[in-house]
Amino acid sequence: MTAPRGWTPSASARGAVAVIDLDALRSNVARCRQAAPTSGVMAVVKADAYGHGLVACARAAREAGATWLGVALLEEAIALRDAGDAGPILAWLAVPGAPWAECLAHDIDVSVAELWALAEVCAAASVTGLRARVHLKADTGLSRNGATAAGWPALVASAREAETAGLLEVVGIWSHLAHADAPGHSTITHQIGVFDEAVEVARRAGLTPQVRHLANSAATLTLPNSHYELVRPGIAIYGLSPGPEVGTAADLGLRPVMSLRARLSSVKRVPGGTGVSYGHDHVTASETTLGLIPLGYADGLPRAASNVGPILAAGRTRTVAGRVCMDQVVIDLGDDPASAGDEVVVFGGGGPSADDWARVSGTIGYEIVTRIGPRVPRVFLGVTP
């Protein structure tokens, strides 16, 4: 294995780094555009771009043709504006007392799903003299955020009154699918129907939204009838599959963006019968070589990967030996030669995938990449000069 371009020994004193391939991200955005050729693409960059780096990934997504950016938190949207992004951004998760006025001042679109939020947005518009850009969210069956069918008529009627008063513009209507990663699931057709009815109710109330958006990554890649004017791929732009029923990343034409790499900090020979790590959950079967990797659950490796997490080292895929500790894990190298400083690949970059880690840890690839913490520096490849 060779070190990636951009990674020097000074990139991480601990010898661990997450390499982010922005060219792969651009390729994935292009793949989503290809799957939804008549729709705009909102690249979802919430949660620090799923752990990949908010600003760099947002810029690369824009360069690849993403017309919108989507984030969960208002603060994330403000950070993008402060970094110089000038295109449309939607932020969709807030609680009472959120900094609506600051969002209006930064020209950020906001999601509204309840009357309290509509009232606060209108109040911010009155105070600032700025017209809010609002996307109304309908709950079509996910039972998470969004106005229910019973509450929707009152929300759209109130939004129309505020629009007439010049306080806001209803730019979009949106919702979220519960089972898009299970093609053919009965709820998909039902939710699309409920969404279409919600749009019709809004139009009868006098609203004329510019964009309707419902499709997440799975729907973007597999459900053309859910595309409308805008699609919202998230995990797909980072090169991971939305779920096994949809297909692997390779099946979907996606390229993983993150590669988690480290260097061995210790290599030592031990006899058979040696207990390894806390609780001695792993005991060596014979004389062997153990390698120590300076990454642990404080960096985002799941503790559930104890004794099962795959790592490429010394030319072969190994398994975490014993428990995942806070700052380190051990691997059994057998009789293969290795030295302190040798590179290992935890996932990506020719090693195991984040989805491989998800399978053995009982979770999903989304969690594996988003949980890689700030102690692991990001090194960006393919940065536009």
JOKA-V34606 format. One record per pair of residues at least 24 apart in sequence whose C-alpha atoms are under 10 Angstrom apart, sorted by sequence separation. I is the first residue (numbers start at 1). J is the second residue. D is the distance in whole Angstrom. If there is no record, write none. Layout:
# JOKA-V34606
i: (I/I)
j: (J/J)
d: (D/D)
This chain:
# JOKA-V34606
i: (41/42/43/44/45/46/47/55/56/59/74/75/78/82/96/97/100/101/104/105/107/108/109/110/111/112/113/114/174/217/218/222/266/267/268/282/301/302/306/307/314/40/41/42/43/44/45/46/47/54/55/59/62/73/74/78/81/99/100/101/104/105/107/108/109/110/111/112/113/134/173/174/217/218/221/266/267/281/282/301/313/314/40/41/42/43/44/45/46/47/54/55/59/74/77/80/81/101/102/104/105/107/108/109/110/111/112/113/173/216/217/264/265/266/267/281/298/300/301/40/41/42/43/44/45/46/49/55/56/58/75/78/79/81/101/104/105/172/218/219/264/265/266/293/296/297/298/299/300/301/317/39/40/41/42/43/44/48/55/74/75/78/80/100/101/104/146/147/218/263/264/265/266/292/296/297/298/299/301/314/316/317/318/41/42/47/54/55/74/77/78/101/103/104/134/146/173/218/263/264/265/291/292/295/296/297/298/299/313/314/315/317/22/46/55/77/78/103/132/133/145/146/222/263/264/291/295/296/297/298/313/314/20/21/26/29/30/33/45/46/77/101/114/131/132/145/188/195/221/262/263/264/290/294/295/296/297/312/313/314/20/25/29/33/45/77/100/113/114/115/131/144/170/221/261/262/263/294/295/296/297/312/313/18/19/20/25/26/27/28/29/31/33/77/112/113/114/142/143/192/262/294/295/296/311/312/313/18/22/26/27/29/30/32/74/112/113/114/132/133/134/135/136/140/141/142/144/173/192/218/261/293/294/295/296/311/312/317/318/22/25/26/29/30/45/74/111/112/113/131/132/133/134/135/136/137/138/139/140/141/142/143/172/173/180/181/183/188/191/260/293/294/295/310/311/312/316/317/20/21/22/24/25/26/28/29/30/74/115/130/131/132/133/134/135/136/137/138/139/140/141/142/171/172/173/180/181/182/183/189/292/293/294/310/311/312/315/20/22/23/26/27/29/73/114/115/118/122/125/129/130/131/132/133/134/135/136/137/138/139/140/141/142/170/171/172/173/174/175/176/177/180/181/182/189/284/292/293/309/310/312/22/23/26/72/113/114/118/129/130/131/132/133/134/135/136/137/138/139/140/141/169/170/171/172/173/174/175/176/177/178/180/181/188/282/283/291/292/293/309/312/313/21/22/25/26/70/71/72/113/115/116/119/132/133/134/135/136/137/169/170/171/172/173/174/175/176/177/179/180/183/184/282/283/291/292/312/26/114/115/118/119/122/126/135/169/170/171/172/173/174/175/176/179/180/181/183/281/282/290/291/292/311/312/23/114/115/118/121/122/125/126/169/170/171/172/173/174/175/177/180/181/280/281/282/290/291/310/311/92/113/125/126/156/160/164/177/180/280/281/289/290/291/310/311/90/91/92/112/113/115/119/122/124/125/156/159/160/163/164/180/279/280/289/290/291/309/310/90/91/92/115/118/122/123/157/161/163/277/278/279/288/289/290/310/44/46/90/92/122/142/149/153/156/157/160/161/276/277/278/288/289/290/301/42/43/44/121/122/141/149/152/156/159/160/161/180/275/276/277/278/288/289/310/311/42/112/121/140/141/155/156/157/158/159/160/275/276/277/278/287/288/289/291/293/309/310/42/140/149/153/156/157/159/160/277/284/286/287/288/289/290/291/292/293/309/141/142/149/152/153/156/157/177/264/285/289/291/308/309/118/140/141/148/152/156/157/261/263/282/284/293/309/310/140/141/147/153/154/156/261/262/277/291/293/295/308/309/93/139/140/153/277/305/308/309/92/140/141/276/277/293/304/305/307/308/140/141/276/304/305/306/139/140/276/302/305/306/138/139/140/174/176/276/301/302/304/305/138/140/172/304/305/112/137/140/172/302/303/304/111/139/302/304/109/110/111/138/181/182/301/302/109/110/111/112/113/137/138/181/182/302/109/110/111/113/180/181/182/183/109/111/136/180/181/182/183/265/267/181/182/266/267/269/180/181/267/268/269/302/136/180/181/264/267/269/301/302/264/300/301/300/301/300/302/267/268/300/301/302/267/268/300/301/266/267/268/299/300/301/136/266/267/298/299/300/135/140/264/265/266/267/297/298/299/300/134/135/264/265/266/267/297/298/299/300/135/136/137/263/264/265/266/296/297/298/299/300/135/137/263/264/265/295/298/299/135/263/264/265/298/262/263/264/262/263/264/295/262/263/295/90/261/262/263/261/262/260/261/262/260/261/259/260/261/259/260/261/259/260/261/258/259/260/258/259/261/256/257/258/259/260/256/257/259/255/256/259/260/259/260/258/259/258/256/256/249/249/248/260/259/244/258/243/257/260/240/241/240/241/262/239/240/261/260/260/259/244/258/259/243/258/242/243/258/241/242/243/257/240/241/242/257/240/241/240/238/240/235/236/235/238/234/235/68/70/67/68/69/70/71/68/70/66/66/40/42/39/41/44/39/40/43/44/39/42/43/61/36/41/57/39/57/36/35/36/50/32/35/36/39/49/50/34/35/36/38/41/49/52/33/34/35/36/37/40/44/50/51/32/33/35/36/39/40/41/42/43/44/45/46/49/50/31/32/35/36/38/39/40/41/42/43/44/45/49/31/36/37/38/39/40/41/42/43/44/45/36/38/39/40/41/42/43/44/35/36/38/39/40/41/42/43/44/45/36/38/43/44/45/36/43/44/36/35/33/32/32/33/57/32/29/32/28/29/31/32/52/31/52/28/29/30/51/52/28/29/28/29/27/28/29/25/26/27/28/25/26/27/28/24/25/24/25/24/22/21/20/32/31/32/31/32/31/28/30/31/28/29/27/28/27/28/27/28/25/26/28/24/25/27/24/25/26/23/24/25/24/25/21/23/24/21/22/20/21/22/20/21/19/20/21/18/19/20/18/19/20/17/18/19/17/18/19/17/18/16/17/18/16/17/15/16/17/15/16/14/15/16/14/15/12/14/15/14/9/4/4/3/3/16/15/16/17/14/15/16/14/15/14/16/1/1/1/1/51/50/51/50/51/52/50/51/52/50/51/49/50/51/52/49/50/51/63/48/50/51/60/47/51/57/60/46/47/53/56/59/60/53/59/15/52/53/57/15/16/51/52/53/56/15/16/18/20/21/52/56/16/18/19/16/18/19/9/3/2/3/1/2/3/1/2/1/1/4/1/1/1/18/18/18/26/19/23/24/25/17/18/19/20/21/22/23/24/16/17/18/19/20/21/22/23/16/17/18/19/20/21/22/23/14/15/16/17/18/19/20/21/22/23/14/15/16/17/18/19/20/21/22/12/14/20/12/13/11/12/11/12/11/12/11/7/8/7/6/7/5/6/7/4/5/6/4/5/6/4/5)
j: (65/66/67/68/69/70/71/79/80/83/98/99/102/106/120/121/124/125/128/129/131/132/133/134/135/136/137/138/198/241/242/246/290/291/292/306/325/326/330/331/338/65/66/67/68/69/70/71/72/79/80/84/87/98/99/103/106/124/125/126/129/130/132/133/134/135/136/137/138/159/198/199/242/243/246/291/292/306/307/326/338/339/66/67/68/69/70/71/72/73/80/81/85/100/103/106/107/127/128/130/131/133/134/135/136/137/138/139/199/242/243/290/291/292/293/307/324/326/327/67/68/69/70/71/72/73/76/82/83/85/102/105/106/108/128/131/132/199/245/246/291/292/293/320/323/324/325/326/327/328/344/67/68/69/70/71/72/76/83/102/103/106/108/128/129/132/174/175/246/291/292/293/294/320/324/325/326/327/329/342/344/345/346/70/71/76/83/84/103/106/107/130/132/133/163/175/202/247/292/293/294/320/321/324/325/326/327/328/342/343/344/346/52/76/85/107/108/133/162/163/175/176/252/293/294/321/325/326/327/328/343/344/51/52/57/60/61/64/76/77/108/132/145/162/163/176/219/226/252/293/294/295/321/325/326/327/328/343/344/345/52/57/61/65/77/109/132/145/146/147/163/176/202/253/293/294/295/326/327/328/329/344/345/51/52/53/58/59/60/61/62/64/66/110/145/146/147/175/176/225/295/327/328/329/344/345/346/52/56/60/61/63/64/66/108/146/147/148/166/167/168/169/170/174/175/176/178/207/226/252/295/327/328/329/330/345/346/351/352/57/60/61/64/65/80/109/146/147/148/166/167/168/169/170/171/172/173/174/175/176/177/178/207/208/215/216/218/223/226/295/328/329/330/345/346/347/351/352/56/57/58/60/61/62/64/65/66/110/151/166/167/168/169/170/171/172/173/174/175/176/177/178/207/208/209/216/217/218/219/225/328/329/330/346/347/348/351/57/59/60/63/64/66/110/151/152/155/159/162/166/167/168/169/170/171/172/173/174/175/176/177/178/179/207/208/209/210/211/212/213/214/217/218/219/226/321/329/330/346/347/349/60/61/64/110/151/152/156/167/168/169/170/171/172/173/174/175/176/177/178/179/207/208/209/210/211/212/213/214/215/216/218/219/226/320/321/329/330/331/347/350/351/60/61/64/65/109/110/111/152/154/155/158/171/172/173/174/175/176/208/209/210/211/212/213/214/215/216/218/219/222/223/321/322/330/331/351/66/154/155/158/159/162/166/175/209/210/211/212/213/214/215/216/219/220/221/223/321/322/330/331/332/351/352/64/155/156/159/162/163/166/167/210/211/212/213/214/215/216/218/221/222/321/322/323/331/332/351/352/134/155/167/168/198/202/206/219/222/322/323/331/332/333/352/353/133/134/135/155/156/158/162/165/167/168/199/202/203/206/207/223/322/323/332/333/334/352/353/134/135/136/159/162/166/167/201/205/207/321/322/323/332/333/334/354/89/91/135/137/167/187/194/198/201/202/205/206/321/322/323/333/334/335/346/88/89/90/167/168/187/195/198/202/205/206/207/226/321/322/323/324/334/335/356/357/89/159/168/187/188/202/203/204/205/206/207/322/323/324/325/334/335/336/338/340/356/357/90/188/197/201/204/205/207/208/325/332/334/335/336/337/338/339/340/341/357/190/191/198/201/202/205/206/226/313/334/338/340/357/358/168/190/191/198/202/206/207/311/313/332/334/343/359/360/191/192/198/204/205/207/312/313/328/342/344/346/359/360/145/191/192/205/329/357/360/361/145/193/194/329/330/346/357/358/360/361/194/195/330/358/359/360/194/195/331/357/360/361/194/195/196/230/232/332/357/358/360/361/195/197/229/361/362/170/195/198/230/360/361/362/170/198/361/363/169/170/171/198/241/242/361/362/170/171/172/173/174/198/199/242/243/363/171/172/173/175/242/243/244/245/172/174/199/243/244/245/246/328/330/245/246/330/331/333/245/246/332/333/334/367/202/246/247/330/333/335/367/368/331/367/368/368/369/369/371/337/338/370/371/372/338/339/371/372/338/339/340/371/372/373/209/339/340/371/372/373/209/214/338/339/340/341/371/372/373/374/209/210/339/340/341/342/372/373/374/375/211/212/213/339/340/341/342/372/373/374/375/376/212/214/340/341/342/372/375/376/213/341/342/343/376/341/342/343/342/343/344/375/343/344/376/172/343/344/345/344/345/344/345/346/345/346/345/346/347/346/347/348/347/348/349/347/348/349/348/349/351/347/348/349/350/351/348/349/351/348/349/352/353/353/354/353/354/354/353/354/353/355/355/369/369/355/369/355/369/372/353/354/354/355/376/354/355/376/376/378/378/364/378/379/364/379/364/365/380/364/365/366/380/364/365/366/381/365/366/366/366/369/365/366/366/369/366/369/230/232/230/231/232/233/234/232/234/231/232/211/213/211/213/216/212/213/216/217/213/216/217/237/215/220/237/220/238/219/219/220/234/217/220/221/224/234/235/220/221/222/224/227/235/238/220/221/222/223/224/227/231/237/238/220/221/223/224/227/228/229/230/231/232/233/234/237/238/220/221/224/225/227/228/229/230/231/232/233/234/238/221/226/227/228/229/230/231/232/233/234/235/227/229/230/231/232/233/234/235/227/228/230/231/232/233/234/235/236/237/229/231/236/237/238/230/237/238/231/231/231/231/232/233/257/233/233/236/233/234/236/237/257/237/258/235/236/237/258/259/236/237/237/238/237/238/239/236/237/238/239/237/238/239/240/237/238/238/239/239/238/238/238/252/252/253/253/254/254/252/254/255/253/254/253/254/254/255/255/256/254/255/257/254/255/257/255/256/257/255/256/257/257/258/255/257/258/256/257/256/257/258/257/258/257/258/259/257/258/259/258/259/260/258/259/260/259/260/261/260/261/260/261/262/261/262/261/262/263/262/263/262/263/264/263/264/262/264/265/265/263/259/261/261/262/293/293/294/295/293/294/295/294/295/295/299/312/313/314/315/366/366/367/367/368/369/368/369/370/369/370/369/370/371/372/370/371/372/384/370/372/373/382/370/374/380/383/370/371/377/380/383/384/378/384/341/378/379/383/342/343/378/379/380/383/343/344/346/348/349/380/384/345/347/348/346/348/349/341/342/342/343/342/343/344/343/344/344/345/349/349/350/351/369/372/373/382/376/380/381/382/375/376/377/378/379/380/381/382/375/376/377/378/379/380/381/382/376/377/378/379/380/381/382/383/375/376/377/378/379/380/381/382/383/384/376/377/378/379/380/381/382/383/384/375/377/383/376/377/376/377/377/378/378/379/379/378/379/379/379/380/379/380/381/379/380/381/380/381/382/381/382)
d: (8/6/8/9/7/7/8/8/10/10/8/9/8/9/8/10/6/7/8/10/9/8/5/5/5/5/5/10/9/8/6/8/8/5/9/9/9/10/10/9/6/9/5/6/6/6/6/4/8/9/6/9/9/10/8/7/7/9/8/9/9/7/8/7/6/6/6/6/7/9/9/9/6/8/9/6/6/9/7/9/9/9/7/6/4/5/4/6/6/9/8/10/8/8/8/10/9/8/9/7/10/8/9/7/9/7/9/8/7/9/10/10/8/5/9/8/10/9/9/6/6/5/6/6/8/7/10/10/10/8/10/10/10/8/7/7/9/10/10/10/6/6/8/10/10/7/8/8/10/9/10/10/8/8/6/9/9/8/7/9/9/7/10/10/10/6/9/10/7/10/6/6/9/10/6/6/5/7/9/8/10/9/10/10/10/8/10/9/7/9/9/9/9/8/10/7/9/10/9/5/7/10/10/9/5/5/6/9/8/8/9/9/10/7/9/10/8/10/10/10/9/9/9/6/7/10/8/5/7/9/7/8/10/9/9/9/9/9/9/9/7/9/9/10/9/9/9/10/8/7/8/10/9/10/8/4/8/9/5/10/7/7/6/8/10/9/9/7/7/9/9/9/10/10/10/7/10/9/5/4/9/6/7/10/9/8/10/10/10/9/9/10/8/10/9/5/6/9/10/8/8/6/4/6/7/5/9/8/8/6/9/9/6/9/8/8/5/9/9/9/7/9/7/9/9/7/10/10/7/10/10/9/4/6/10/6/6/8/10/7/7/6/6/7/10/9/9/9/9/7/6/6/6/6/8/8/7/9/7/8/6/9/10/10/8/9/9/9/10/10/5/7/10/9/5/8/9/8/9/9/10/10/7/9/9/7/9/8/9/9/5/4/5/5/6/6/6/6/6/7/7/5/9/8/7/8/8/9/9/9/7/5/9/7/7/10/10/9/9/8/7/8/7/10/8/10/8/9/10/10/7/5/6/6/6/4/5/5/5/8/8/7/9/7/8/5/9/8/9/8/7/8/5/10/9/9/6/6/9/8/10/6/10/5/10/9/9/10/8/8/7/8/6/7/5/6/6/8/9/9/10/9/7/5/6/7/6/7/5/7/10/6/7/9/9/8/8/5/8/10/8/9/10/9/8/8/9/10/10/9/8/10/9/9/9/9/7/9/9/9/6/5/5/5/5/5/7/7/9/6/8/10/6/8/6/7/5/9/9/6/8/9/7/9/10/8/8/7/6/7/6/8/7/9/9/10/8/8/5/7/5/9/7/7/9/7/10/7/10/9/9/7/10/9/9/8/9/9/10/10/10/9/9/5/8/6/6/9/7/10/8/6/10/9/9/10/8/8/7/7/9/5/7/6/10/9/10/9/9/10/8/9/10/9/7/10/9/10/10/10/8/8/8/6/6/10/9/9/9/9/10/9/9/10/9/9/10/9/8/7/8/7/5/8/10/10/9/8/9/6/10/8/9/8/8/7/9/7/6/6/7/5/10/9/9/10/9/9/7/8/10/7/6/9/7/10/10/10/6/6/9/5/6/8/9/8/9/8/10/9/9/9/10/9/10/6/8/8/8/8/8/6/8/8/10/8/7/9/10/9/7/10/6/8/10/8/8/9/8/9/8/9/8/9/10/6/8/9/8/8/7/7/8/10/9/10/8/8/9/9/10/8/6/10/8/9/9/10/10/10/9/10/9/9/5/10/10/10/10/8/9/10/10/10/8/9/10/7/9/9/8/8/8/7/6/8/9/9/8/10/8/10/10/9/10/8/6/9/8/10/9/9/9/6/9/9/6/8/9/8/10/10/10/10/9/9/8/5/7/10/10/5/9/10/10/9/10/10/8/8/10/9/7/9/10/10/10/7/9/10/10/10/10/10/9/10/10/9/9/6/8/9/8/10/9/10/9/6/9/7/9/9/10/9/8/6/7/10/10/6/7/9/10/10/10/6/10/10/9/9/9/9/9/9/9/9/10/8/10/9/7/7/9/8/9/10/9/8/8/10/7/9/5/7/10/6/9/8/4/9/9/8/6/9/6/6/8/10/9/9/5/9/9/9/5/9/10/10/7/5/8/10/9/7/7/9/9/10/10/9/5/6/10/10/9/10/6/9/9/10/7/5/8/10/8/7/10/5/5/10/10/9/5/6/8/4/7/9/6/6/9/10/7/5/9/6/7/9/5/8/6/6/7/5/7/8/5/8/6/6/9/8/4/8/6/5/9/10/8/8/9/9/7/9/9/10/8/10/10/9/9/10/9/9/8/9/10/9/9/9/9/9/8/9/10/9/9/10/8/8/10/10/7/10/9/9/10/10/9/10/8/10/9/9/10/10/8/10/10/10/8/8/10/7/9/8/9/10/9/10/7/9/9/10/9/8/9/9/9/9/10/9/9/10/10/9/9/10/10/9/10/10/10/10/9/10/10/8/10/9/9/10/9/10/10/6/8/8/6/8/10/9/8/10/6/9/10/10/9/8/9/9/8/9/10/9/10/10/10/7/9/9/7/7/9/9/7/8/6/9/9/10/8/10/7/8/10/8/6/6/6/6/6/6/7/8/9/10/9/8/5/5/5/5/6/5/9/7/7/5/6/6/7/6/8/9/9/9/7/9/7/9/9/10/9/9/10/9/8/10/9/7/10/8/10/9/9/9/10/10/7/8/8/10/10/9/8/8/8/7/10/8/9/9/10/7/5/5/9/8/7/9/9/8/10/6/6/9/9/10/8/6/8/7/7/9/9/9/10/9/10/7/9/7/10/10/10/8/9/9/6/8/7/7/9/9/10/9/8/7/10/6/8/10/9/7/6/6/9/9/8/9/8/7/9/5/9/6/7/8/5/8/10/6/7/6/5/9/10/6/6/8/4/7/6/6/8/5/9/6/6/8/4/9/5/6/8/5/9/8/8/9/10/8/8/10/10/9/9/10/9/9/7/10/9/7/7/7/9/9/10/9/9/8/8/9/7/9/8/9/8/9/6/8/6/4/10/5/7/9/8/8/6/9/8/9/8/9/7/9/9/8/10/9/10/8/9/8/7/9/8/7/10/10/10/9/9/10/9/8/9/9/10/10/10/9/10/10/10/9/10/10/9/10/10/10/7/9/8/10/7/10/8/9/9/10/9/10/10/8/10/10/10/10/9/10/9/6/8/7/9/7/7/9/9/5/6/6/6/6/6/5/6/5/5/5/5/5/5/8/9/9/8/6/6/6/6/6/7/10/9/10/9/7/9/7/9/9/9/9/10/10/8/10/10/7/7/9/9/10/8/9/10/7/7/9/9/7/9/9/9/7/10/7/10/8/10)
